[in-house]
Amino acid sequence: CARLPRSRFLPLVYIFFILNLAGFYFFPAPTVFFVWLSVFNLFAVSVFWSLMADLFDRGQAARLFGVIAAGGSCGALVGPALVVTLVPRFGAQGMLLLSAFLLSLSLVAMMRLISWGRENPRQGEPAAEEALGGSILAGARAALSSPYLLAICGWLFCYTVLSTTLYFMQVEIVPLAIPDRAGQVRFFASVDLVVNGLALLIQLTLTARLGAAIGVAWMLALMPLFSLGGFALLGMAPTLAVLLVVGVTRRAGEFAISKPVREALYTVVPREERYKAKSFIDTVVYRGGDAFSGWAVGALRGAGLGASGLAYAAVPVAGAWLAVSFWLGRRQSKIEKHGRESGDH
């Protein structure tokens, strides 16, 4: 970001990952691959949404980000079907070359988008064909010094804590209700299918309309509000049926509502922060929150809290998440209306 314009560094990021996939095909290293995959899943998606926030303004994001996110849901549905169909013929190793090919197609789409952005620049934005400059730590400093970006960190941290809590509750509740391992696999596969299908339906039909009707603050607050009630209900009745409703609704809502509107928050910050600070938040803050919440929930379980106790412990976190959502929604509107004030946004 510091040394190259987006038309050069963004394709280089994807070319790097394409070459990685080809390398794993010729030189298999399972342990290294799974670590690499965790990095790739966060970083490549973060870079993609940085470009979206750079190309589109807040109004365009409200209309388009739900439909754009639907592409991810389609991939989540088509990907497993491709694997099931092609693995018997080409083997698991062959899926690496297929992934490299698909990532190459996404690179072509990215180049088209960058070209479109060059022809349709955002008003009031500096030239996109210039390097951003700054240091390697600029993103971390911005994320931890700006109240607005720090609130995004807090929003993501609360989301991560609640996701981890729900995961630990799932680990406890599902085996009690479905002792058979094969039955558990079928259950989780069915849940994933329902989540992706529901998310896709909402993204294509409801996300943009809902955003226009209730605004950013309420869009951000929908999943925290649901989580507040959902975890309270799980505290009272930690059963598989309640877990299923809460888990499916929360995950589908994250993909279809929270994710698009969260990415749109970056449309009102300077270009350097769309790439540097966002990357820091999406990787370091997200993974750090994931690790911290895993330790915290593990400690609570070690202290004797079961599924019900964990659910009640999550309620105040959901309350904090809700408060941050409303603050972020109001702050984004203020930044868009008045711009940065005294260097503090």
C-alpha positions in Angstrom: 0.0 0.0 0.0 2.8 2.4 0.9 4.8 2.0 -2.2 2.4 0.9 -5.0 -1.0 2.2 -6.3 -4.0 0.0 -5.8 -3.9 -1.0 -9.5 -0.6 -2.8 -8.8 -0.6 -3.9 -5.2 -4.0 -5.5 -5.2 -3.3 -7.8 -8.2 0.0 -8.7 -6.7 -1.6 -9.8 -3.5 -3.9 -12.2 -5.4 -1.0 -13.4 -7.7 1.0 -14.2 -4.6 -1.8 -16.4 -3.3 -2.4 -18.1 -6.6 1.3 -19.0 -6.7 1.0 -20.3 -3.1 -1.8 -22.7 -4.2 0.2 -23.9 -7.1 3.2 -24.5 -4.8 1.1 -26.5 -2.4 -0.1 -28.7 -5.3 3.5 -29.6 -6.3 4.9 -29.6 -2.7 2.2 -30.8 -0.3 2.7 -29.6 3.3 -0.6 -30.2 5.2 0.3 -28.5 8.4 1.7 -25.4 6.7 -1.3 -25.4 4.4 -3.9 -25.2 7.1 -2.0 -22.4 8.8 -1.7 -20.6 5.4 -5.4 -21.2 4.8 -6.4 -19.4 8.0 -4.3 -16.4 6.9 -5.6 -16.5 3.4 -9.3 -16.6 4.4 -8.9 -13.4 6.4 -6.5 -11.5 4.4 -7.8 -12.0 0.8 -11.3 -11.2 1.9 -10.2 -8.1 3.8 -8.3 -6.8 0.8 -11.4 -7.4 -1.4 -13.7 -5.4 0.8 -11.0 -2.6 1.1 -11.3 -2.2 -2.6 -15.1 -2.2 -2.4 -15.0 0.6 0.2 -12.5 2.5 -1.9 -14.6 2.2 -5.1 -18.1 3.0 -3.7 -19.4 5.8 -1.5 -21.7 5.3 1.4 -24.9 5.5 -0.7 -23.6 3.1 -3.3 -22.5 0.7 -0.5 -26.0 0.7 1.0 -27.4 -0.4 -2.3 -24.7 -2.8 -3.6 -22.9 -4.4 -0.7 -25.7 -6.9 0.1 -25.8 -8.1 -3.5 -21.9 -8.2 -3.6 -21.9 -10.3 -0.4 -24.4 -12.7 -2.2 -21.5 -13.7 -4.4 -19.8 -15.1 -1.3 -22.9 -17.0 -0.4 -23.2 -18.5 -3.9 -19.6 -19.6 -3.6 -20.3 -21.2 -0.2 -23.1 -23.2 -1.8 -21.4 -24.1 -5.1 -17.9 -24.8 -3.6 -18.9 -28.0 -1.6 -20.9 -29.2 -4.6 -17.9 -28.9 -6.8 -15.7 -30.7 -4.3 -18.2 -33.6 -4.0 -18.4 -33.9 -7.8 -14.8 -33.5 -8.8 -12.8 -35.1 -5.9 -13.5 -38.7 -7.0 -12.1 -37.8 -10.5 -9.2 -35.5 -9.7 -8.4 -36.2 -6.0 -8.2 -33.8 -3.1 -4.8 -32.4 -4.4 -6.5 -31.4 -7.7 -8.8 -29.1 -5.8 -5.7 -26.9 -5.2 -5.4 -26.2 -8.9 -9.1 -25.6 -9.2 -8.8 -23.1 -6.4 -5.9 -21.4 -8.1 -8.0 -21.2 -11.3 -11.0 -19.7 -9.5 -8.8 -17.2 -7.7 -7.4 -16.2 -11.2 -11.0 -15.5 -12.3 -11.4 -13.3 -9.3 -8.2 -11.5 -10.2 -9.7 -10.8 -13.7 -12.8 -9.4 -12.0 -10.7 -7.3 -9.7 -8.8 -5.7 -12.7 -12.1 -4.9 -14.3 -13.3 -3.2 -11.1 -10.1 -1.2 -10.8 -10.4 -0.1 -14.4 -14.0 0.9 -13.7 -12.9 2.9 -10.7 -10.3 4.7 -12.7 -13.0 5.8 -15.2 -15.5 6.6 -12.4 -13.6 8.2 -9.5 -15.3 9.1 -6.3 -15.9 12.8 -5.9 -13.4 14.5 -3.6 -11.1 11.6 -3.5 -7.3 11.8 -4.3 -6.0 10.1 -7.4 -6.2 6.3 -7.0 -3.0 5.8 -9.2 -0.8 7.0 -6.4 0.9 5.1 -3.7 -0.5 5.7 -0.2 2.9 6.3 1.5 3.2 6.1 5.2 4.8 3.5 7.4 4.0 -0.2 7.9 2.5 0.6 11.3 0.2 3.4 10.1 -2.8 1.1 10.1 -2.3 0.0 13.7 -1.8 3.5 14.9 -4.9 4.7 13.1 -7.0 1.9 14.3 -6.0 2.5 17.9 -6.1 6.3 17.9 -9.3 7.1 16.0 -12.5 6.9 18.1 -14.4 5.7 15.0 -12.0 3.0 14.0 -11.5 2.0 17.7 -15.3 1.6 17.9 -15.2 -0.7 14.9 -12.5 -2.7 16.7 -14.9 -2.9 19.7 -17.8 -3.9 17.5 -15.8 -6.8 15.9 -14.4 -7.8 19.3 -17.9 -8.2 20.8 -19.0 -10.2 17.7 -16.0 -12.5 18.1 -16.6 -13.1 21.8 -20.3 -14.0 21.2 -19.4 -16.3 18.3 -16.8 -18.1 20.4 -19.3 -18.4 23.3 -21.9 -19.9 20.9 -19.3 -22.3 19.6 -18.5 -23.6 23.1 -22.2 -24.0 23.9 -22.6 -25.9 20.6 -19.8 -28.3 21.6 -21.6 -29.0 24.9 -25.3 -29.2 23.7 -25.1 -31.0 20.3 -23.3 -34.2 21.5 -25.9 -34.5 24.3 -28.8 -34.3 21.8 -27.1 -36.3 19.0 -24.6 -38.8 20.4 -23.9 -40.4 17.1 -20.9 -38.9 15.3 -22.3 -39.4 11.8 -25.5 -37.8 13.0 -23.6 -34.7 14.2 -21.8 -34.4 10.9 -25.2 -34.5 9.0 -26.6 -32.0 11.5 -23.8 -29.4 11.0 -23.9 -29.9 7.2 -27.6 -29.3 7.2 -27.1 -26.2 9.3 -24.5 -24.8 6.9 -26.8 -25.4 4.0 -29.7 -23.6 5.6 -27.5 -20.7 6.8 -26.0 -20.1 3.3 -29.3 -20.5 1.5 -31.1 -18.1 4.0 -28.2 -15.6 3.8 -28.3 -15.6 0.0 -32.1 -15.1 -0.1 -31.8 -12.1 2.3 -28.9 -10.6 0.5 -30.7 -10.6 -2.8 -34.1 -9.5 -1.7 -33.9 -7.7 1.7 -30.5 -6.2 2.6 -30.7 -3.0 0.4 -34.4 -2.4 1.1 -33.9 -2.9 4.9 -30.9 -0.5 4.9 -32.9 2.2 3.1 -35.8 1.8 5.5 -34.0 1.7 8.9 -30.5 3.2 8.3 -27.0 2.2 9.3 -27.3 2.4 13.0 -30.3 0.0 13.2 -28.7 -2.3 10.5 -25.7 -2.6 12.8 -27.9 -3.1 15.8 -30.1 -5.9 14.4 -27.8 -8.8 15.2 -26.7 -7.4 18.6 -30.3 -6.9 19.5 -31.2 -10.5 18.5 -28.1 -11.8 20.3 -29.2 -10.0 23.5 -32.6 -11.9 23.4 -31.1 -15.1 22.0 -28.5 -15.6 24.7 -31.0 -14.7 27.4 -33.3 -17.4 26.0 -30.4 -19.9 25.8 -29.6 -19.2 29.4 -33.2 -20.2 30.3 -33.5 -23.1 27.9 -30.1 -24.4 26.7 -31.6 -27.0 24.3 -30.7 -28.0 20.8 -33.9 -26.5 19.3 -33.1 -23.0 20.8 -29.5 -23.3 19.8 -30.5 -24.1 16.3 -32.8 -21.1 16.0 -30.3 -18.7 17.6 -27.3 -20.1 15.7 -28.9 -20.2 12.2 -30.5 -16.7 12.6 -27.3 -15.2 13.9 -25.0 -16.6 11.3 -27.4 -15.9 8.4 -27.9 -12.3 9.7 -24.1 -11.9 10.0 -23.6 -12.8 6.3 -26.6 -10.9 5.0 -26.9 -7.9 7.2 -24.0 -7.3 9.6 -21.1 -8.0 7.1 -22.3 -5.7 4.3 -23.1 -2.8 6.7 -19.8 -3.3 8.6 -17.8 -3.1 5.5 -19.7 0.1 4.5 -18.4 1.8 7.6 -15.0 2.2 5.9 -16.4 4.2 3.0 -16.2 7.4 5.0 -12.5 7.1 6.2 -9.5 8.2 4.2 -8.1 5.8 1.6 -5.0 4.9 3.6 -7.2 3.7 6.5 -9.4 1.7 4.1 -6.5 -0.5 3.3 -4.0 -0.3 6.2 -6.3 0.2 9.3 -8.9 -2.2 7.9 -6.4 -4.9 7.3 -5.1 -4.5 10.8 -8.6 -4.7 12.2 -9.7 -7.7 10.1 -6.6 -9.7 11.0 -5.0 -8.7 14.2 -8.0 -7.5 16.1 -10.2 -10.3 14.8 -7.7 -13.1 15.5 -6.7 -11.5 18.8 -10.3 -11.3 19.9 -10.9 -14.9 18.8 -7.9 -16.1 20.9 -8.8 -13.9 23.9 -12.4 -15.0 23.9 -11.4 -18.7 23.6 -9.2 -18.4 26.7 -11.9 -16.5 28.6 -14.7 -18.9 27.8 -12.4 -21.8 28.6 -11.6 -20.3 32.0 -15.4 -19.8 32.7 -16.0 -23.5 31.7 -13.1 -24.5 34.0 -14.7 -22.5 36.8 -17.8 -24.7 36.4 -20.1 -22.7 34.1 -22.1 -24.8 31.8 -24.1 -23.9 28.7 -26.6 -21.9 30.6 -24.0 -20.0 32.6 -22.1 -19.1 29.4 -25.2 -17.8 27.8 -26.0 -15.5 30.7 -22.4 -14.3 30.7 -22.8 -13.4 27.0 -25.8 -11.1 27.6 -23.8 -8.0 28.8 -21.4 -8.4 25.9 -24.4 -8.3 23.6 -25.6 -5.2 25.4 -22.2 -3.5 24.8 -22.3 -4.6 21.2 -25.7 -3.0 20.8 -24.5 0.3 22.3 -21.4 0.4 20.0 -23.6 -0.3 17.0 -25.8 2.8 17.6 -22.7 5.0 18.3 -21.1 3.8 15.0 -24.2 4.5 13.0 -24.5 8.0 14.3 -20.8 8.7 14.0 -20.7 7.5 10.3 -23.5 9.9 9.4 -21.7 12.8 11.2 -18.4 12.0 9.4 -20.1 11.9 6.0 -21.9 15.1 6.7 -19.1 17.2 8.2 -15.9 15.3 7.3 -13.0 14.8 9.6 -13.0 17.1 12.5 -9.6 18.3 13.9 -8.0 15.0 12.6 -10.3 13.0 15.0 -12.9 10.8 13.3 
